Amino acid sequence: MLLFSHELLSGKIDGENRLFELKAIPLAGSLHLFSFPSGKILEPGTDYHVVKTNIILEVPPPVGTRLKATFLMDESSGKTT
């Protein structure tokens, strides 16, 4: 297994966009998302949903927000993007 720690999600933070991307598919149940500068831990199923490497937020983050993820990837599931 590979650990991705504090990965900055890719995607435009403009107050409207809700779609962001990870570099790899996270192992089920291993993903933790953080919003900075607030320090909020986002809750799966409530604040966001995961579809492969895509993260879909329920509410677009405001301009100036940074979204970071920590997760595990099963090396047999494929390569990183």
Backbone as JSON Lines, residues from 0, in Angstrom:
{"i":0,"aa":"M","n":[0.83,-1.19,0.0],"ca":[0.0,0.0,0.0],"c":[0.87,1.25,0.0]}
{"i":1,"aa":"L","n":[0.37,2.27,-0.63],"ca":[1.06,3.56,-0.67],"c":[0.25,4.57,0.15]}
{"i":2,"aa":"L","n":[0.95,5.41,0.88],"ca":[0.31,6.47,1.66],"c":[0.5,7.8,0.95]}
{"i":3,"aa":"F","n":[-0.6,8.49,0.71],"ca":[-0.57,9.85,0.2],"c":[-0.92,10.75,1.37]}
{"i":4,"aa":"S","n":[-0.05,11.64,1.72],"ca":[-0.24,12.48,2.9],"c":[-0.27,13.96,2.53]}
{"i":5,"aa":"H","n":[-1.32,14.64,2.9],"ca":[-1.49,16.07,2.67],"c":[-1.4,16.44,1.19]}
{"i":6,"aa":"E","n":[-1.97,15.57,0.34],"ca":[-2.0,15.87,-1.09],"c":[-2.96,17.03,-1.36]}
{"i":7,"aa":"L","n":[-2.48,18.02,-2.07],"ca":[-3.31,19.16,-2.47],"c":[-4.18,18.71,-3.65]}
{"i":8,"aa":"L","n":[-5.49,18.8,-3.5],"ca":[-6.39,18.38,-4.57],"c":[-6.29,19.33,-5.75]}
{"i":9,"aa":"S","n":[-6.41,18.77,-6.96],"ca":[-6.4,19.64,-8.13],"c":[-7.83,20.01,-8.49]}
{"i":10,"aa":"G","n":[-7.99,21.22,-8.95],"ca":[-9.3,21.76,-9.31],"c":[-9.35,23.24,-8.99]}
{"i":11,"aa":"K","n":[-10.18,23.93,-9.71],"ca":[-10.28,25.39,-9.56],"c":[-11.11,25.75,-8.33]}
{"i":12,"aa":"I","n":[-10.55,26.57,-7.46],"ca":[-11.27,27.06,-6.28],"c":[-11.7,28.49,-6.57]}
{"i":13,"aa":"D","n":[-12.96,28.6,-7.03],"ca":[-13.49,29.9,-7.47],"c":[-14.82,30.25,-6.8]}
{"i":14,"aa":"G","n":[-15.22,29.46,-5.8],"ca":[-16.5,29.69,-5.14],"c":[-17.67,29.04,-5.85]}
{"i":15,"aa":"E","n":[-17.42,28.41,-7.01],"ca":[-18.49,27.74,-7.77],"c":[-18.2,26.28,-8.06]}
{"i":16,"aa":"N","n":[-16.92,25.94,-8.31],"ca":[-16.53,24.58,-8.67],"c":[-16.67,23.64,-7.47]}
{"i":17,"aa":"R","n":[-17.24,22.44,-7.73],"ca":[-17.38,21.42,-6.68],"c":[-16.61,20.16,-7.01]}
{"i":18,"aa":"L","n":[-15.96,20.08,-8.19],"ca":[-15.28,18.88,-8.64],"c":[-13.76,19.04,-8.51]}
{"i":19,"aa":"F","n":[-13.15,18.1,-7.8],"ca":[-11.7,18.11,-7.58],"c":[-11.17,16.72,-7.83]}
{"i":20,"aa":"E","n":[-9.84,16.61,-7.99],"ca":[-9.27,15.32,-8.35],"c":[-8.06,14.97,-7.49]}
{"i":21,"aa":"L","n":[-7.98,13.66,-7.18],"ca":[-6.83,13.09,-6.48],"c":[-5.87,12.5,-7.51]}
{"i":22,"aa":"K","n":[-4.64,12.23,-7.09],"ca":[-3.64,11.64,-7.99],"c":[-3.82,10.13,-8.15]}
{"i":23,"aa":"A","n":[-4.62,9.51,-7.27],"ca":[-4.81,8.06,-7.31],"c":[-6.16,7.72,-6.7]}
{"i":24,"aa":"I","n":[-6.62,6.5,-6.96],"ca":[-7.88,6.03,-6.38],"c":[-7.63,5.62,-4.93]}
{"i":25,"aa":"P","n":[-8.34,6.23,-3.98],"ca":[-8.11,5.88,-2.58],"c":[-8.71,4.53,-2.21]}
{"i":26,"aa":"L","n":[-8.04,3.82,-1.32],"ca":[-8.56,2.58,-0.77],"c":[-9.84,2.93,0.01]}
{"i":27,"aa":"A","n":[-10.87,2.14,-0.15],"ca":[-12.16,2.41,0.5],"c":[-11.98,2.65,1.99]}
{"i":28,"aa":"G","n":[-12.56,3.74,2.47],"ca":[-12.54,4.07,3.89],"c":[-11.27,4.73,4.4]}
{"i":29,"aa":"S","n":[-10.29,4.95,3.51],"ca":[-9.01,5.51,3.97],"c":[-8.88,7.01,3.75]}
{"i":30,"aa":"L","n":[-9.81,7.61,3.01],"ca":[-9.67,9.01,2.62],"c":[-10.1,9.96,3.74]}
{"i":31,"aa":"H","n":[-9.25,10.95,4.01],"ca":[-9.55,12.03,4.95],"c":[-9.29,13.34,4.22]}
{"i":32,"aa":"L","n":[-10.31,14.21,4.17],"ca":[-10.19,15.5,3.5],"c":[-10.19,16.63,4.52]}
{"i":33,"aa":"F","n":[-9.34,17.6,4.28],"ca":[-9.2,18.74,5.18],"c":[-9.32,20.03,4.38]}
{"i":34,"aa":"S","n":[-9.97,21.02,4.96],"ca":[-10.14,22.33,4.34],"c":[-9.35,23.35,5.15]}
{"i":35,"aa":"F","n":[-8.48,24.09,4.47],"ca":[-7.67,25.11,5.13],"c":[-7.98,26.47,4.51]}
{"i":36,"aa":"P","n":[-7.97,27.56,5.24],"ca":[-7.39,27.75,6.56],"c":[-8.3,27.38,7.72]}
{"i":37,"aa":"S","n":[-9.55,26.96,7.46],"ca":[-10.47,26.68,8.58],"c":[-10.04,25.48,9.41]}
{"i":38,"aa":"G","n":[-9.34,24.52,8.8],"ca":[-8.94,23.31,9.51],"c":[-10.05,22.29,9.63]}
{"i":39,"aa":"K","n":[-11.16,22.52,8.93],"ca":[-12.31,21.61,9.01],"c":[-11.98,20.26,8.38]}
{"i":40,"aa":"I","n":[-12.39,19.2,9.07],"ca":[-12.31,17.84,8.52],"c":[-13.63,17.59,7.82]}
{"i":41,"aa":"L","n":[-13.58,17.3,6.52],"ca":[-14.79,17.08,5.75],"c":[-15.28,15.65,5.93]}
{"i":42,"aa":"E","n":[-16.59,15.48,6.03],"ca":[-17.2,14.18,6.29],"c":[-17.67,13.51,5.0]}
{"i":43,"aa":"P","n":[-17.24,12.24,4.77],"ca":[-17.69,11.53,3.58],"c":[-19.2,11.3,3.62]}
{"i":44,"aa":"G","n":[-19.86,11.43,2.47],"ca":[-21.29,11.23,2.4],"c":[-22.1,12.45,2.81]}
{"i":45,"aa":"T","n":[-21.51,13.34,3.58],"ca":[-22.18,14.56,4.01],"c":[-21.59,15.77,3.3]}
{"i":46,"aa":"D","n":[-20.26,15.9,3.35],"ca":[-19.57,17.04,2.74],"c":[-19.07,16.73,1.33]}
{"i":47,"aa":"Y","n":[-18.83,15.46,1.03],"ca":[-18.29,15.08,-0.27],"c":[-18.62,13.64,-0.61]}
{"i":48,"aa":"H","n":[-18.43,13.32,-1.91],"ca":[-18.58,11.96,-2.42],"c":[-17.35,11.66,-3.28]}
{"i":49,"aa":"V","n":[-16.98,10.39,-3.35],"ca":[-15.81,9.96,-4.11],"c":[-16.26,9.06,-5.26]}
{"i":50,"aa":"V","n":[-15.76,9.35,-6.46],"ca":[-15.96,8.49,-7.63],"c":[-14.58,8.33,-8.27]}
{"i":51,"aa":"K","n":[-13.97,7.19,-8.0],"ca":[-12.6,6.89,-8.44],"c":[-11.65,7.96,-7.92]}
{"i":52,"aa":"T","n":[-11.08,8.8,-8.81],"ca":[-10.16,9.86,-8.34],"c":[-10.87,11.2,-8.18]}
{"i":53,"aa":"N","n":[-12.16,11.24,-8.47],"ca":[-12.92,12.49,-8.38],"c":[-13.53,12.68,-7.0]}
{"i":54,"aa":"I","n":[-13.43,13.9,-6.5],"ca":[-14.07,14.31,-5.26],"c":[-15.12,15.34,-5.63]}
{"i":55,"aa":"I","n":[-16.37,15.07,-5.26],"ca":[-17.45,16.0,-5.54],"c":[-17.94,16.56,-4.21]}
{"i":56,"aa":"L","n":[-17.73,17.85,-4.02],"ca":[-18.14,18.49,-2.78],"c":[-19.62,18.88,-2.85]}
{"i":57,"aa":"E","n":[-20.29,18.83,-1.71],"ca":[-21.69,19.25,-1.63],"c":[-21.8,20.77,-1.8]}
{"i":58,"aa":"V","n":[-20.84,21.5,-1.24],"ca":[-20.84,22.96,-1.29],"c":[-19.49,23.42,-1.85]}
{"i":59,"aa":"P","n":[-19.47,24.29,-2.84],"ca":[-18.18,24.75,-3.38],"c":[-17.39,25.5,-2.31]}
{"i":60,"aa":"P","n":[-16.1,25.24,-2.22],"ca":[-15.29,25.96,-1.24],"c":[-15.08,27.42,-1.66]}
{"i":61,"aa":"P","n":[-15.01,28.31,-0.68],"ca":[-14.79,29.72,-1.02],"c":[-13.39,29.97,-1.57]}
{"i":62,"aa":"V","n":[-13.25,31.03,-2.32],"ca":[-11.96,31.45,-2.85],"c":[-10.97,31.57,-1.68]}
{"i":63,"aa":"G","n":[-9.76,31.09,-1.87],"ca":[-8.74,31.15,-0.83],"c":[-8.62,29.87,-0.02]}
{"i":64,"aa":"T","n":[-9.53,28.92,-0.25],"ca":[-9.49,27.65,0.46],"c":[-8.46,26.72,-0.19]}
{"i":65,"aa":"R","n":[-7.81,25.92,0.64],"ca":[-6.95,24.84,0.15],"c":[-7.55,23.54,0.64]}
{"i":66,"aa":"L","n":[-7.67,22.56,-0.25],"ca":[-8.19,21.25,0.1],"c":[-7.06,20.24,0.05]}
{"i":67,"aa":"K","n":[-6.87,19.52,1.15],"ca":[-5.81,18.51,1.21],"c":[-6.39,17.16,1.59]}
{"i":68,"aa":"A","n":[-5.78,16.11,1.08],"ca":[-6.25,14.75,1.33],"c":[-5.12,13.87,1.84]}
{"i":69,"aa":"T","n":[-5.48,12.95,2.7],"ca":[-4.58,11.89,3.14],"c":[-5.33,10.59,2.91]}
{"i":70,"aa":"F","n":[-4.68,9.63,2.24],"ca":[-5.35,8.36,1.94],"c":[-4.33,7.28,1.6]}
{"i":71,"aa":"L","n":[-4.82,6.05,1.58],"ca":[-4.04,4.9,1.16],"c":[-4.48,4.49,-0.24]}
{"i":72,"aa":"M","n":[-3.52,3.94,-0.99],"ca":[-3.83,3.39,-2.3],"c":[-3.27,1.97,-2.36]}
{"i":73,"aa":"D","n":[-4.08,1.04,-2.8],"ca":[-3.64,-0.33,-3.02],"c":[-2.83,-0.34,-4.31]}
{"i":74,"aa":"E","n":[-1.56,-0.71,-4.22],"ca":[-0.68,-0.66,-5.4],"c":[-1.2,-1.51,-6.56]}
{"i":75,"aa":"S","n":[-1.97,-2.55,-6.26],"ca":[-2.5,-3.41,-7.32],"c":[-3.65,-2.77,-8.07]}
{"i":76,"aa":"S","n":[-4.18,-1.63,-7.55],"ca":[-5.34,-0.98,-8.2],"c":[-4.93,-0.12,-9.39]}
{"i":77,"aa":"G","n":[-3.66,0.02,-9.63],"ca":[-3.23,0.79,-10.79],"c":[-2.28,1.91,-10.41]}
{"i":78,"aa":"K","n":[-1.83,2.62,-11.44],"ca":[-0.86,3.68,-11.21],"c":[-1.52,4.99,-10.86]}
{"i":79,"aa":"T","n":[-0.72,5.9,-10.4],"ca":[-1.22,7.24,-10.07],"c":[-1.4,8.03,-11.35]}
{"i":80,"aa":"T","n":[-2.21,9.09,-11.26],"ca":[-2.46,9.92,-12.44],"c":[-1.46,11.04,-12.52]}
